[in-house]
Amino acid sequence: MTTSRETGNLNFSALRGLIDAASALPLEDRITLLKGLMPGIAIQTTPRDFDGLLVELRLKGERFFDAMNHPGEGRKLRHVMGERDIEER
């Protein structure tokens, strides 16, 4: 996890504990957990923001698979879309 203006006030130690606990679960349970969180997130966001979250999740997966397919190469050697590209930052 990285810190930015948007995430500067997050409780990273608490989040890390939750992530570590969830990561210890079997894959099927982690998928169910992720799906279970979606309605609560959707109700607290606009449809546009929720769609943006889904795009971010897809990009996170694409970047992970790209890195796995190119071990030892830095991101600068290849172009993988990221949140900054989408947001034109």
Phi and psi in degrees as a GROMACS rama.xvg file:
@    title "Ramachandran Plot"
@    xaxis  label "Phi"
@    yaxis  label "Psi"
@TYPE xy
-116.63  161.576  THR-2
-106.815  134.039  THR-3
-142.515  -177.972  SER-4
-55.7831  -39.5085  ARG-5
-72.1546  -25.556  GLU-6
-115.118  3.52706  THR-7
-59.9782  -26.9014  GLY-8
-97.8242  8.41423  ASN-9
-76.4529  151.331  LEU-10
-89.5137  86.5159  ASN-11
-62.9767  -35.6263  PHE-12
-67.7162  -39.5474  SER-13
-66.2786  -42.902  ALA-14
-63.2148  -41.3195  LEU-15
-61.5376  -39.5065  ARG-16
-62.1344  -42.7962  GLY-17
-65.0059  -42.4223  LEU-18
-64.1396  -43.5285  ILE-19
-63.3515  -42.1844  ASP-20
-64.6044  -43.6205  ALA-21
-65.7346  -37.4938  ALA-22
-65.6992  -23.0848  SER-23
-78.2371  -12.4917  ALA-24
-77.3871  156.07  LEU-25
-62.5822  156.038  PRO-26
-51.5282  -46.1949  LEU-27
-60.3693  -38.8545  GLU-28
-68.3929  -38.0141  ASP-29
-65.7991  -39.6717  ARG-30
-63.8546  -43.3835  ILE-31
-62.6029  -40.492  THR-32
-60.6384  -47.1099  LEU-33
-59.5748  -46.2743  LEU-34
-63.769  -37.145  LYS-35
-66.8677  -27.4778  GLY-36
-77.44  -23.042  LEU-37
-59.3579  -47.2944  MET-38
-59.487  -41.2087  PRO-39
-65.3993  -35.1287  GLY-40
-71.5301  -44.3645  ILE-41
-60.8567  -39.9397  ALA-42
-70.4394  -21.3406  ILE-43
-100.862  6.80439  GLN-44
-128.88  168.084  THR-45
-81.5633  160.093  THR-46
-55.977  -37.7694  PRO-47
-64.4257  -45.5169  ARG-48
-66.3429  -37.0576  ASP-49
-64.4199  -42.7549  PHE-50
-61.4687  -39.6046  ASP-51
-60.5301  -39.5307  GLY-52
-61.8249  -43.621  LEU-53
-63.2143  -38.0707  LEU-54
-63.1415  -44.0471  VAL-55
-60.4393  -41.1268  GLU-56
-64.3014  -41.5261  LEU-57
-62.5083  -45.0278  ARG-58
-61.5751  -39.9011  LEU-59
-59.5707  -44.5358  LYS-60
-65.8351  -42.2132  GLY-61
-63.1402  -41.7003  GLU-62
-65.872  -38.5764  ARG-63
-62.167  -50.1245  PHE-64
-64.6339  -36.0753  PHE-65
-64.142  -43.3337  ASP-66
-64.0044  -39.1541  ALA-67
-65.9869  -32.7045  MET-68
-81.2208  -10.0532  ASN-69
-132.731  62.1762  HIS-70
-61.8771  139.993  PRO-71
82.3436  -6.42713  GLY-72
-97.5441  136.373  GLU-73
-77.48  162.105  GLY-74
-63.1939  -26.6697  ARG-75
-65.0682  -22.4104  LYS-76
-81.8059  -9.66644  LEU-77
-140.922  159.845  ARG-78
-110.826  113.69  HIS-79
-123.458  127.27  VAL-80
-59.8928  142.58  MET-81
-134.222  178.496  GLY-82
-57.6154  -38.6997  GLU-83
-64.3566  -34.374  ARG-84
-67.0462  -44.8525  ASP-85
-64.375  -42.3657  ILE-86
-83.4705  -1.21295  GLU-87
56.8927  45.6696  GLU-88
